[in-house]
Amino acid sequence: MDENIKKQLDDVCNIIDEKLEKSAKSIKDNVNSEVDTVIKGEVKNLVEKHSEIVDRLDKIEVENKKDNFEKVYTNSRDMIADSLNKSESFKAMKEGSRSNANFELKADVLISSDFTGANSARDASGVERVTGIKFNPSNVTNMMNVIPTASTSSNVIRFVKENSYTDNAGATAEGSAPSDSEFALVATDAIVQKMASVMTISQEMLDDTPALAGYLNTRLVGKLNTVIDDQLIGGSGSSPNLLGLLNGGTAFDTSASGAFYQAIDNAQELDVLYVALNQLALANYSANAIVLNPTDFHKIALLKDTTNEYLRGNSIVSADGFLRINGTPVIMNNKISAGNFIVGDFTQGSQVFQREGVNVAFGYEDSDNFSKYLVSVRAIARLAHAVYLPDAFVRGAFSSAKTAIETS
């Protein structure tokens, strides 16, 4: 803004404030009297002058924008021609006063022969850029949101659990000795493992791309959580893997002693989940989550009978932000393969211990990054998964489970 105009505007605003204060004082001194007409007139004139200066400033701003606005080009040929015409060295060469010429082209002309796609949006109104970087989301609900978590300062989590129990409790006749009940305890270790993700970018990219640092922070953490989901669901338990629920839980009972062995006509996936809920209940657990691949859940929702009526009835409902089967929340996660399921009492069955929470770090120290002006971005989480009670989880495959409960 021109300093002279700015000073005029400030002076007018100060005078207006002074006159308004004088008018207010006049009213306070004599409420029944009218504001001095001279003061009112002066204020009116000053307001008009203020408006005039603002209009002048608006015109100056518009002219400046016109001067700074880049010419619109429909293709690179037009841009090159215009650059040649504006080049003083090219004019001098044509006039014979010099033997060479140079001019500068924008980088996007070197990338494409014509402005297409995003570049074609250049028009008289300019380009409005949307902040941030757009990307597909990671899993909506991570397993760390379902399994209880705690922090630890150790690299080994040791817990004692009941390995076996012989229950001889019962009614005892007077004078008779009661039978002994026996149990065995075992100490089990869950080892803290490291989950990591590293990528390398140029310092220029980090400096020149708006919101890139925030994008990397969000994106890497999301991808790392996806790796953690994969481990908590299907990890083998062999270092450096965590023990996942598909390996640490109890298998769906497909034996002849199962409560619903060969007992259900035309068994479907929904029947399997009800039988799994029953298996938990028989072990005195109460399921509070069902983990499914999205494909399996929607397959269950679309199952129909021979009259083309949906089988789900009132079994699948939405409540408290969750889709529920028989009142149990369904957690859809892409890291459990389609065709598999986990039904569990997650509040009691296992726990995640975080030695180091998910964090993202930027640095030059990787290899020859410093000399090449590169930046490494690293996301790390250190955690252990302690599966306390395998019977708190029923896991299995729909195909074999349906075969087991289907009537022969």
C-alpha positions as CSV (number, residue, x, y, z in Angstrom):
1,M,0.0,0.0,0.0
2,D,1.3,3.5,-0.9
3,E,2.7,5.0,2.4
4,N,1.2,8.5,1.7
5,I,-2.3,7.1,1.2
6,K,-1.9,4.9,4.2
7,K,-1.0,7.9,6.3
8,Q,-4.0,9.9,5.0
9,L,-6.3,7.0,5.8
10,D,-4.9,6.7,9.4
11,D,-5.3,10.5,9.9
12,V,-8.9,10.4,8.8
13,C,-9.7,7.5,11.1
14,N,-8.1,9.2,14.0
15,I,-10.1,12.4,13.4
16,I,-13.3,10.4,13.1
17,D,-12.6,8.7,16.4
18,E,-12.0,12.1,18.0
19,K,-15.2,13.6,16.7
20,L,-17.2,10.6,17.8
21,E,-15.7,10.8,21.3
22,K,-16.6,14.5,21.5
23,S,-20.2,13.7,20.4
24,A,-20.5,11.0,23.0
25,K,-19.2,13.4,25.7
26,S,-21.8,16.0,24.6
27,I,-24.6,13.5,25.0
28,K,-23.4,12.4,28.4
29,D,-23.2,16.0,29.7
30,N,-26.6,16.9,28.6
31,V,-28.9,13.9,27.7
32,N,-31.8,16.1,26.7
33,S,-29.8,18.1,24.2
34,E,-29.1,17.1,20.7
35,V,-25.7,16.3,19.4
36,D,-24.0,19.4,18.1
37,T,-25.0,19.7,14.4
38,V,-21.5,21.0,13.5
39,I,-19.9,17.9,14.9
40,K,-22.4,15.7,13.0
41,G,-21.6,17.6,9.8
42,E,-17.8,17.2,10.3
43,V,-18.2,13.4,10.9
44,K,-20.3,13.0,7.8
45,N,-17.7,14.8,5.7
46,L,-14.9,12.7,7.2
47,V,-16.7,9.5,6.5
48,E,-17.2,10.5,2.9
49,K,-13.5,11.3,2.6
50,H,-12.7,7.9,4.2
51,S,-14.9,6.1,1.6
52,E,-13.1,8.0,-1.2
53,I,-9.7,6.9,0.0
54,V,-10.9,3.3,0.3
55,D,-12.2,3.4,-3.3
56,R,-8.8,4.7,-4.4
57,L,-7.0,1.9,-2.7
58,D,-9.4,-0.7,-4.3
59,K,-8.6,0.7,-7.7
60,I,-4.8,0.5,-7.0
61,E,-5.1,-3.1,-5.9
62,V,-7.0,-4.1,-9.0
63,E,-4.4,-2.4,-11.2
64,N,-1.6,-4.2,-9.4
65,K,-3.4,-7.5,-9.9
66,K,-3.7,-6.8,-13.6
67,D,0.0,-6.0,-13.8
68,N,1.0,-9.3,-12.0
69,F,-1.5,-11.6,-13.8
70,E,0.2,-14.0,-16.1
71,K,-1.0,-14.3,-19.7
72,V,-3.2,-17.3,-20.4
73,Y,-1.6,-19.8,-22.9
74,T,-3.5,-22.6,-24.6
75,N,-0.4,-24.5,-25.7
76,S,3.4,-24.4,-25.4
77,R,3.9,-23.0,-28.9
78,D,2.0,-19.8,-27.9
79,M,4.1,-19.5,-24.8
80,I,7.4,-19.9,-26.6
81,A,6.4,-17.3,-29.2
82,D,5.4,-14.8,-26.6
83,S,8.6,-15.4,-24.6
84,L,10.7,-14.8,-27.8
85,N,8.8,-11.5,-28.5
86,K,9.5,-10.3,-25.0
87,S,13.2,-11.3,-25.0
88,E,15.4,-8.3,-25.3
89,S,18.4,-10.4,-26.3
90,F,16.3,-12.0,-29.1
91,K,15.3,-8.5,-30.3
92,A,19.0,-7.5,-30.3
93,M,20.0,-10.6,-32.2
94,K,17.4,-9.8,-34.9
95,E,18.6,-6.3,-35.1
96,G,22.2,-7.6,-35.6
97,S,23.7,-6.1,-32.4
98,R,24.5,-9.5,-30.9
99,S,25.1,-13.0,-32.2
100,N,23.1,-15.0,-29.6
101,A,19.9,-14.8,-27.5
102,N,18.4,-16.5,-24.5
103,F,15.0,-16.6,-22.8
104,E,13.4,-18.5,-19.9
105,L,10.5,-21.0,-20.1
106,K,8.5,-22.2,-17.2
107,A,9.2,-25.8,-16.1
108,D,5.8,-27.1,-17.1
109,V,6.5,-26.4,-20.7
110,L,9.4,-28.7,-20.5
111,I,7.2,-31.5,-19.0
112,S,4.5,-31.5,-21.6
113,S,4.2,-30.3,-25.2
114,D,0.7,-28.9,-24.5
115,F,-1.2,-27.9,-21.4
116,T,-3.5,-30.7,-20.6
117,G,-5.2,-32.1,-17.6
118,A,-4.6,-29.9,-14.6
119,N,-2.7,-27.3,-16.7
120,S,-5.7,-26.7,-19.0
121,A,-7.6,-25.1,-16.1
122,R,-5.8,-21.8,-16.6
123,D,-8.5,-19.3,-17.4
124,A,-9.3,-15.7,-16.7
125,S,-10.1,-16.3,-13.1
126,G,-6.8,-18.0,-12.4
127,V,-6.3,-21.3,-10.5
128,E,-7.6,-21.9,-7.0
129,R,-5.5,-24.5,-5.3
130,V,-7.0,-26.8,-2.7
131,T,-4.8,-27.2,0.4
132,G,-3.5,-30.6,1.5
133,I,-2.7,-33.9,-0.4
134,K,-5.5,-36.3,-1.2
135,F,-5.0,-40.0,-0.6
136,N,-7.0,-43.1,0.0
137,P,-7.7,-43.9,3.6
138,S,-6.2,-46.8,5.6
139,N,-8.4,-49.1,7.7
140,V,-11.2,-47.2,9.4
141,T,-11.0,-49.2,12.6
142,N,-7.6,-50.5,13.7
143,M,-7.1,-53.4,16.0
144,M,-5.4,-51.2,18.5
145,N,-8.8,-49.6,19.0
146,V,-10.3,-52.9,19.8
147,I,-7.6,-54.7,21.9
148,P,-6.8,-53.1,25.3
149,T,-3.4,-51.3,25.3
150,A,-0.9,-50.3,28.0
151,S,2.6,-48.9,28.0
152,T,5.8,-50.7,29.1
153,S,9.4,-49.8,29.8
154,S,10.6,-53.4,29.2
155,N,11.3,-55.4,26.1
156,V,9.7,-58.6,27.5
157,I,6.1,-59.0,28.9
158,R,5.8,-62.0,31.2
159,F,2.5,-63.2,32.5
160,V,1.3,-66.3,34.4
161,K,-1.7,-68.2,33.1
162,E,-3.5,-71.3,33.9
163,N,-2.4,-74.1,31.7
164,S,-4.8,-76.8,32.9
165,Y,-7.3,-77.3,35.6
166,T,-8.8,-80.5,37.0
167,D,-12.1,-79.7,38.7
168,N,-13.0,-82.3,41.4
169,A,-15.3,-80.0,43.4
170,G,-18.5,-81.7,44.4
171,A,-20.9,-82.7,47.1
172,T,-19.1,-84.7,49.8
173,A,-20.7,-87.0,52.3
174,E,-20.2,-86.4,56.0
175,G,-17.0,-88.0,57.2
176,S,-15.7,-88.4,53.6
177,A,-12.6,-86.8,52.3
178,P,-13.1,-84.3,49.3
179,S,-11.4,-85.0,46.1
180,D,-8.5,-82.8,45.2
181,S,-8.8,-80.3,42.4
182,E,-5.6,-79.7,40.5
183,F,-4.3,-76.9,38.3
184,A,-1.1,-76.1,36.5
185,L,0.3,-72.6,35.9
186,V,2.8,-71.6,33.3
187,A,4.8,-68.4,32.7
188,T,4.5,-67.1,29.2
189,D,6.5,-64.3,27.5
190,A,5.4,-61.8,24.9
191,I,8.4,-60.2,23.2
192,V,8.4,-56.6,22.2
193,Q,8.8,-56.4,18.4
194,K,9.6,-53.5,16.1
195,M,7.4,-52.4,13.3
196,A,9.0,-49.9,10.9
197,S,8.5,-48.1,7.6
198,V,11.1,-45.9,5.9
199,M,11.0,-43.8,2.7
200,T,13.4,-41.3,1.2
201,I,12.5,-38.0,-0.5
202,S,14.4,-35.0,-1.7
203,Q,14.9,-31.9,0.5
204,E,13.5,-29.8,-2.4
205,M,10.3,-31.9,-2.4
206,L,9.9,-31.4,1.3
207,D,10.6,-27.6,1.0
208,D,8.5,-27.0,-2.1
209,T,5.4,-29.1,-1.6
210,P,2.9,-27.5,0.7
211,A,1.6,-29.8,3.5
212,L,4.0,-32.6,2.5
213,A,5.4,-33.0,6.0
214,G,1.9,-33.3,7.5
215,Y,0.9,-35.8,4.7
216,L,3.9,-38.0,5.4
217,N,3.2,-38.0,9.1
218,T,-0.4,-39.0,8.6
219,R,0.2,-41.4,5.8
220,L,3.1,-43.3,7.3
221,V,1.3,-43.7,10.6
222,G,-1.7,-45.0,8.8
223,K,0.3,-47.5,6.8
224,L,2.2,-48.5,10.0
225,N,-1.1,-49.1,11.8
226,T,-2.1,-51.3,8.8
227,V,1.1,-53.4,9.3
228,I,0.2,-53.7,13.1
229,D,-3.3,-54.8,12.2
230,D,-1.8,-57.5,10.0
231,Q,0.4,-58.7,12.9
232,L,-2.3,-58.6,15.6
233,I,-4.7,-60.6,13.3
234,G,-2.4,-63.1,11.6
235,G,1.1,-62.8,13.1
236,S,2.9,-66.1,13.6
237,G,4.5,-65.3,16.9
238,S,8.0,-66.1,15.6
239,S,10.4,-63.1,15.9
240,P,10.1,-60.5,14.5
241,N,6.4,-61.2,14.3
242,L,3.7,-60.7,17.0
243,L,1.4,-63.5,17.9
244,G,-1.9,-62.8,16.0
245,L,-5.4,-63.9,17.0
246,L,-5.7,-66.3,14.1
247,N,-2.8,-68.3,15.6
248,G,-3.2,-67.4,19.3
249,G,-7.0,-68.0,19.5
250,T,-9.0,-71.2,19.8
251,A,-10.1,-72.9,16.6
252,F,-13.8,-73.2,15.8
253,D,-14.9,-76.6,17.0
254,T,-15.4,-78.8,13.9
255,S,-15.2,-82.1,15.8
256,A,-18.1,-84.5,16.3
257,S,-18.4,-83.3,19.9
258,G,-19.2,-79.8,18.8
259,A,-22.5,-78.4,20.1
260,F,-23.9,-78.0,16.5
261,Y,-22.0,-80.7,14.6
262,Q,-24.0,-81.6,11.5
263,A,-27.1,-80.0,13.1
264,I,-27.9,-77.1,10.7
265,D,-29.7,-77.4,7.3
266,N,-28.2,-75.3,4.5
267,A,-25.6,-73.8,6.9
268,Q,-24.5,-70.2,5.9
269,E,-21.9,-67.8,7.2
270,L,-24.4,-66.2,9.6
271,D,-25.0,-69.6,11.2
272,V,-21.2,-70.1,11.7
273,L,-21.0,-66.8,13.6
274,Y,-23.9,-67.8,15.9
275,V,-22.2,-71.1,16.6
276,A,-19.0,-69.3,17.4
277,L,-20.9,-67.0,19.8
278,N,-22.2,-70.2,21.4
279,Q,-18.7,-71.7,21.7
280,L,-17.6,-68.6,23.6
281,A,-20.6,-68.7,25.8
282,L,-19.9,-72.3,26.7
283,A,-16.4,-71.3,27.8
284,N,-18.1,-68.6,30.0
285,Y,-17.0,-65.7,27.8
286,S,-19.1,-62.9,26.3
287,A,-18.2,-61.8,22.8
288,N,-17.8,-58.0,22.4
289,A,-16.5,-57.9,18.8
290,I,-16.6,-59.9,15.5
291,V,-13.7,-59.3,13.1
292,L,-14.6,-59.8,9.4
293,N,-13.3,-58.9,6.0
294,P,-15.7,-56.4,4.5
295,T,-16.5,-58.8,1.7
296,D,-17.7,-61.5,4.2
297,F,-19.8,-59.0,6.1
298,H,-21.6,-57.7,3.1
299,K,-22.1,-61.3,1.8
300,I,-23.8,-62.2,5.0
301,A,-26.0,-59.1,4.7
302,L,-27.0,-60.1,1.2
303,L,-27.8,-63.8,1.8
304,K,-31.4,-64.8,0.7
305,D,-33.6,-67.8,1.0
306,T,-35.3,-69.7,-1.7
307,T,-38.2,-67.2,-1.8
308,N,-35.7,-64.3,-2.3
309,E,-36.1,-63.0,1.2
310,Y,-33.0,-61.8,3.1
311,L,-31.9,-64.3,5.8
312,R,-30.5,-61.6,8.1
313,G,-33.9,-60.6,9.4
314,N,-33.2,-58.6,12.6
315,S,-29.8,-60.2,13.1
316,I,-27.9,-57.3,11.5
317,V,-28.6,-53.9,12.9
318,S,-26.8,-50.6,13.3
319,A,-26.4,-49.2,16.7
320,D,-24.0,-46.9,18.5
321,G,-22.0,-46.3,15.3
322,F,-21.4,-50.1,14.8
323,L,-23.0,-52.7,12.6
324,R,-24.0,-55.5,14.9
325,I,-24.7,-59.2,14.5
326,N,-26.9,-60.5,17.2
327,G,-26.0,-57.3,19.2
328,T,-22.2,-57.9,18.8
329,P,-20.3,-55.1,17.1
330,V,-18.7,-56.0,13.8
331,I,-15.2,-54.7,13.1
332,M,-14.4,-54.7,9.3
333,N,-10.7,-54.9,8.6
334,N,-9.0,-55.6,5.3
335,K,-6.1,-57.5,7.0
336,I,-8.2,-60.5,7.8
337,S,-8.5,-62.5,4.6
338,A,-11.9,-63.0,3.1
339,G,-13.3,-66.3,4.3
340,N,-11.9,-66.1,7.8
341,F,-13.4,-64.8,11.1
342,I,-12.6,-64.0,14.7
343,V,-15.2,-63.8,17.4
344,G,-13.9,-62.7,20.8
345,D,-14.1,-61.3,24.2
346,F,-11.5,-58.7,23.6
347,T,-11.7,-57.1,27.0
348,Q,-10.2,-60.1,28.7
349,G,-8.5,-62.2,26.0
350,S,-5.3,-60.2,25.1
351,Q,-3.5,-56.9,25.5
352,V,-1.1,-54.8,23.5
353,F,1.9,-53.3,25.3
354,Q,3.6,-50.3,23.7
355,R,7.3,-49.9,24.4
356,E,7.5,-47.0,21.9
357,G,4.4,-45.5,20.5
358,V,4.1,-44.8,16.8
359,N,6.4,-41.9,15.9
360,V,7.7,-40.3,12.7
361,A,11.2,-38.9,12.4
362,F,12.9,-36.9,9.6
363,G,16.7,-37.0,9.2
364,Y,19.7,-36.8,6.9
365,E,21.7,-39.5,8.7
366,D,20.7,-42.4,6.4
367,S,23.6,-43.5,4.1
368,D,24.7,-40.6,1.9
369,N,21.6,-38.6,2.3
370,F,23.5,-35.5,3.5
371,S,25.7,-35.3,0.4
372,K,22.7,-36.0,-1.9
373,Y,20.4,-33.5,-0.1
374,L,17.9,-36.3,0.7
375,V,15.7,-36.8,3.7
376,S,14.7,-40.1,5.2
377,V,11.3,-40.4,6.8
378,R,11.0,-43.2,9.3
379,A,7.9,-44.4,11.2
380,I,8.5,-46.9,14.1
381,A,6.4,-48.6,16.7
382,R,7.7,-51.1,19.3
383,L,5.0,-53.3,20.9
384,A,4.1,-56.7,22.2
385,H,0.9,-58.7,22.0
386,A,0.1,-60.8,25.0
387,V,-2.6,-63.4,24.3
388,Y,-3.7,-64.2,27.9
389,L,-6.7,-66.4,27.2
390,P,-6.8,-68.3,23.9
391,D,-10.3,-69.6,24.7
392,A,-11.6,-65.9,24.7
393,F,-11.3,-66.0,20.9
394,V,-12.9,-68.3,18.4
395,R,-11.3,-68.2,15.0
396,G,-11.7,-70.2,11.8
397,A,-12.6,-70.4,8.2
398,F,-16.2,-70.2,7.0
399,S,-15.7,-73.0,4.5
400,S,-14.7,-75.7,7.0
401,A,-17.0,-74.4,9.7
402,K,-20.0,-74.6,7.4
403,T,-19.1,-78.1,6.5
404,A,-18.9,-79.1,10.1
405,I,-22.3,-77.8,11.1
406,E,-24.1,-78.8,7.9
407,T,-26.5,-81.7,8.3
408,S,-25.2,-84.9,6.7
